[in-house]
Amino acid sequence: MKRLSLFLFLILGNCLFAQSPALVGYWQNWQDAASPYIHLTQVDTTYNVLEVSFAIPSEGTTYNMTFTPDAVPQATLIAQIDSMKAKGKKVVISIGGANAQVKLNDVTQMNTFVSSMTTIINTYHFDGIDIDLENSTVLTGGTISNPTDAWVINLINGIKQLMNNYRTTYHKKMYLTFAPETAYVQGGMSAYGGIFGAYLPVLHALRDSIDILQVQLYNSGSMFGIDGHGYFQGTADFIVAMTEAVIHGFNTAGGQFTGFNANHVAVGLPACVGAAGAGSFIHPDTVKAAIKYLMGTGPKPGNYTRVSTYPNLRGMMTWSINWDNTTTCHTTRYEFAKNFARIFSPGSIGINEVTSNVKNFRLEQNYPNPFNPSTIINFEVNKSGNVKIQLFDNLGKKIQTLINNFYTAGSYRINFIADNLSAGTYYYKLTAGEFTETRKMLLLK
């Protein structure tokens, strides 16, 4: 076992692993009768990027940004953010939303914006920011690569300064996501000016810094795809056509928009019927069919024919976690999160606690082994803390994170179903604090 562990260390230590699929959820920082407030620490564990909504300008100021916890004291929310980050989640502050205008018309407004946002990030220990600006952002000239509107230039420079401030303080990259509406992105194919394509210059200028681009595929109506045909929201075709457009790229009257790598693109959808305007919601089975087709693992679900496949598509985004938590909007809580797991997990996971009286950390050999398609993995932890079990292929590439959550001391059993994995040799690795152990499993098909 020592020789195997050393061999794995050499492989894993020199591999650049692919990013895990992201389930991005907006967390509403307010009480709402239809989508009630929930504590950040009570969010379903499937969500791994939490976007706290929203930082907004204070009234009567020139973009002095503010954020105030609505339901808990500031210290409580900071502790909750720290707790979620300790579990491996990204927690960012979302800027704007549907009702807050942020339009930086001059350098003074930009500096105020940067200074106040830096304070918010540092105060609440956020990993970064999300840009969700939907008002008064219009183009009056310029091109994608050479914008002339002051608000575009100041937004680009302001975000760059925020990133510099973050790196200076924390010595790492600031996490950055964008959630524009379709008119501001794909709308540039039909016209370039006004709201149409308005965010393309910003996305282009910051493309090397954006971690996830998650266009809102709702409250949209119809949009052209790269094939020149129009597609309507609420359909599988809309998901496939709009997502491929931002990956493949497209031409506009303002120049060519070069697409994003698929591993920086998430599909943005409402959590349920009540979370967005009429005609926006798409049934989970249709969502699954569309994304599986995009990734190259499912049949064509509609009329749109994709140009390529995108197996490394980053994930899904939803408005909102609070809506997904309701039982009035769909029949079971967290249906959106469950559908994400059905789409992006190579296998399904069931976890049961066996006993709470254990003395050591231990990862047992799975049984049966070899197996097809399911196997049992037992592990023990002798103190509470974050526990992670990851699955790697024979070359050391991470295939899936089986678990990554807080566990109390005890013995646990995982029922792992690998129905979507190919036959072959895999390695599963337990990490709990300073303890690590790796074992080998063989999947037959």
N, C-alpha and C positions, 0 to 999 in steps of 0.2 A: 504493500500500500504506500510505503514511503517513496518508492521509485515512481509510482503512478502520480502521486501528489506533486513530486518535483517536476515531472514531465508536464503536468497540467499547468503548474506555475509558469514554466517557460513559455508555454503556448499562450496562456491567458495574459501574461504580462507583456507580450509583444503584439497583441492583436488590438486593432481599433474596432470596438464593437459598434454595431448599428444602434441608433437611438430606439428606445422602447416606444411603442405606440402611445400616443397622448390622447387622453380624454380631458378636454378643456371644458370647464363649467363656470358660468358667471354666478357669483354668490351675491344675493341681494342684501344689502346692508340696511334694511328697513322692514317695518311691519307691513304686511299686505294680507288682506282677507283671503284673496284667491290663491296666493302663493306665499304661505306664512313663513315668517323668519325661522331659521334654524341656526343653532350654534355652528360655527365653522368646524369645530371638532366632531360634530355629528354627521358631517357629510359622508355619503357613501364612499368607501375606500377605493372604489374603482377610479374615481376622479383623481388625476395626478397633477393637473394644472388648475389652480383655483384663482379666478379673476374676481377680485373684490370690487364691487360696483357701488359708487363711482367717486372719483375725485372731480370736483366741479369748481368753477370760479366763484369767489365770494361776490355778492351783489355790490354793484357800484365800483368795482375795481377793474384794473386793466390786467386781468388774468393772474391774480393772486389766488392760487389753487388751494382748496380746502378739502379736508376729509374728516368727518366726525362719526364715530360709531353710534348707531341709532339705538341699539337695544342693550348694550353692555358697556361698562366703564372702559376707558381707553386701555388701562393696564390689563384688563381681562382679554380684550381682543389681541393685544400684543402677545400675551402668553399663548393664546390659541394659535396665532400665526406661527410662533416659534415651535409649538407642538407639532403642527402640520409639516413644517419644514424639517423637523427632526425625523419624520417618517418618510422623508424623501420626496415630498410634494413641492412643487413650485407654487409660490403665492405671490401674485402681482396685483398692483393697483390699476384698475381700469379708469381711463380718463374720458369723460364726456358723457356718453350715453345718448339716448334719443332727445333729451330735453336741454342739454347744456351745450352752449356754443363756445368753442375755443378757436378763435381766429386771430393769429398773431400778426398784426398789421405792421409792426415796427420792431426795432431791436429792443427798445425799452420794454415792450410787452413780452418779448421773448425772454429777456433776462429775468423779469418777474416770474414768468411761468417756470423757468428752469430753477430758480432759487426756491420757490415754494414747493415744487415737486420734489426737489432734492431733500427738503426738510421732511416731507411726508414719507418718502422712501426710508429715510434714516430713522425716523421716529417709530415707524411700525415694522421695521425690519423686512420690508418687501424685497423680493428677488428681482423686481423690475416693474415694467409698465406694460399696459395694453392700450392701444389707441383705438377708441371707438367713437369717433367724431362724425356726426351725421347732419350737422346744420351749417349752412352758410359757407360751405367749402366748394367754391366754384372756380373754374379756370376762365381767365380772360385772354390768355395768350401763351406763347412759348411752346415748347415741345417736351416730350417725356425726358429727354436727356438734357434739355436746356430750358428749365422753367423760368418764367419771368414774374409770376405773381408773388408778391411779398409774403403772403401767408404760407405759400409752399416753401419758399426758401427759408423763412424763419422757423417753420415747423421742423424741417430737415436739420437745420443747424442747432435748434433747441434740443432735439432728441440726441444728436451727436454730443452736445455738451453734457446732457444728463448721463450719457454712457461714460464719458470721460470722468465726470464726478464720481460715478459709482465705482469705476475701476481704481481711481485714486484712493477711495476709502476702503474698498473691500478686496482689491487686488484680483479681481475676476470680472468676467463679462456680465453686464446687466442683461437680464432676460427681457426679450422684446417680442410682443405679439401685436398683430393688426387685425381688426375685424370690420373692414369696410362693407358697405352695402354693394350689391351687384352693379348698380348704376355707376358707382365711382370707379369700378374696375372693368368688368366685362362690358359695361355700357360704352366704353371707349371704342369698341368695334363698330358701333353704329353711328357714333358721333363723337367728336373730341372737342369739348368745350362745355361751359356751364358745369353741371354736376357730372356729366358723362366723361368718365376717365379721369376725374379730378384727382384721384389718389395715385394714379400711375407714376407721376414724377417722384412722389414721396417713396413709394415702394421701390422704384428703380434706384434711387439714391441710397437707400438703406438696405438693399437686398442682402448684403454680406453680413448684416447685423440682425436681421429678422429671424427669430427662432421658429415662429409659426405664423403663417398667413391663413386666416380663417374667414373667408368671405361669407357674409350672411346670405344664405340661399333661401331667404324668406322675405316677406313684405316687399316683393320684387316685381310681380307681374311676369312679363315675358322678356327674354333676352336672346340675342343671336349667339350661336355657337361658332366655332372656328370653321364649320362646314358651310356657313352662310345661311343656315336655316334657323328659324325662331323656335324657342322652347319655353314652355310654361312652367312656372313654379308648381310645387306639389307633385312632381312626377319623377320617375327614375331618370328619364332623359335629361331633366334639368340638373340633377346632381352630377351625372356623368359629363354632360356638355360643359357646364360652368367650371367644374373642377379641372377637366382636361385643359380648358382654355388658359388657366393661370399656370399650369405646368408646361404646356406646349408653347405658350406665347402666342401673340397675334399682332397684326398690323393695325395701326390707327392713323388718322390724319395728322396726329402729332408724332408719328414715327413708330418704329417697331418696339413692342413691349416684349422683352425677353422673359421667358417663363421661369418660374421657381423650380428648384429640385423638389420632387414629390415628397421627400422626407421633411420638408418645411411647409407642407400644405395639409390643412385639416378641413374636413367638410362641416360647415356651420349650419345647424338646423335647430328648429324649435323643439323643446322637450315634449310638448304635447299640444293639443288643439288650442287651448287657451293661452298659450305662451306667445302667439304671434297672430298676425292678421288673417282674415279669411283666405282659405286656399293655400296657406303656407305649410301646414303640417303634412308630413308624409308618413304613411304607415311603416312601422319597424321592419316588416318583411320586405317592403319595397326599398327601404334604405339599405338593408342588407344586400339585396339583389344588385342594386346599383353600385355599391362600393366593392362588392366581390367582383363584378365585371370590370371595374376600373383596375383592380389589383391583379386581374388575370386569372381569377380562381372561380369564376362563375359565368353562366351563359349571358348573352345579350338580353337585357330586360325590357327594351323598348325599340325605338326607331333609330336613335343615334348610334353610329358606329365609331368607336374610339380609334384613334390613330395608333396608340401603343398601349402597353400595360404598365402599371405603376405599383409593383409589389411592395415598395417601401413607402407608400402613402402614410403620412404621419399619424393621422387619426381623425377624431371627430370633436366638434365644439357644439355646445348648446346654450341657448337662453331658455331656462336657467336651471341651476341646481335646485332652487326652491320649487320651481314648477315640477321638476322631475320627482321631487319628494312627495308630491300630492297624490291622493287617491281619488280626488274629485275630477282630475283631468284625464287620467287613465286608470285602468282597473287595479294595477299594482304599483307600488312605489318604485322609483328608480328604473322604470322601463327603458329609458334612453341609455342609462349606464349598462343595463343588462344586455341591450342590443349591441352596444360597443364590444362587450366581452364576447358575444357570440360571433362577431365579425372579425375581431383582431386577435383573439386568443387561439394559438395553434391547437390547444386542447382545453377541455373544461376541467375545473378544479372544484373539489368538494373538500372542506376542512372540518374535522371534528376533534374536540378535546377528549382525550382518553382518560387522563388522570392529572391531578395537580401536585402530586407528591413525587418529585424527582430530585436527584442529587447531582446530576452532571448534564453538560451539553452533549448531545449525541445525534448523529444522523445515521439511520439504519439503511441497509441495502433494501432497495425496492423489491417487492414480490407481487406477482410472479416476475421472474426475470430469466430469459426473455419474456416479452409480453406483447399482446395484441388484443384489443386496443387500449386496455386499462391496466393500471398497476397501483399498488399502495406504497406510499412513502411515509415512514414513521420518523419523527424527530422529537427530541427532548431539549428543553431549556430550563436551567435551574434558577434563573432569576428573570424578572420582568424586563422587557426592552424590545427594541426593534429587531425583527427577525426577517431575513431575506433568503429565499431559495430561488436560484436562477438556473436555467437550463441552457446548455451549450452544445453545439454540434461537435463533430470529431475534429474540426479545424480550430476550435476555440471561439467561434462566433456565437454571441449570445442570441438564443432563439426566443426566449420568453422569460419573464420574471413570474414565477409561479405564485409566490407570496412576497409581500413587502409591507409588513404592518407591525403594530405593537402587540406583543403577546405576553400574558402573565406566565409565571413559572408553571411548567406542566409538560405533559406528553401529548403530542398531537398526531393525527393521522390524516394524510392527504390522499384522496382518491383522484388520480390523474388520468384523464382520458385523452389519448393522443390521436384522435381520429383524423386530424388534419395534418399530421406530420408524416413525412416519408420514412420508410424503413431505414434503419441504420443505428449506429452507436451514438449515444448521447451521454452527457455528463451533467449531474445536478449538484449544485454547490450551496451549502448552508453557511450563512454569515450571521453571527449574533455577537455583537460587540467585537472583541478581539478573537473570538473563536471562529474558525472556518474548517469545514470538512467537505470533501468532494467524493462522489461515488459515480460509478459507471452503470448505464442501463442499455439494454438492447431491445429495440422495437422491431418486430417482425410484421410483414404485411403479406 
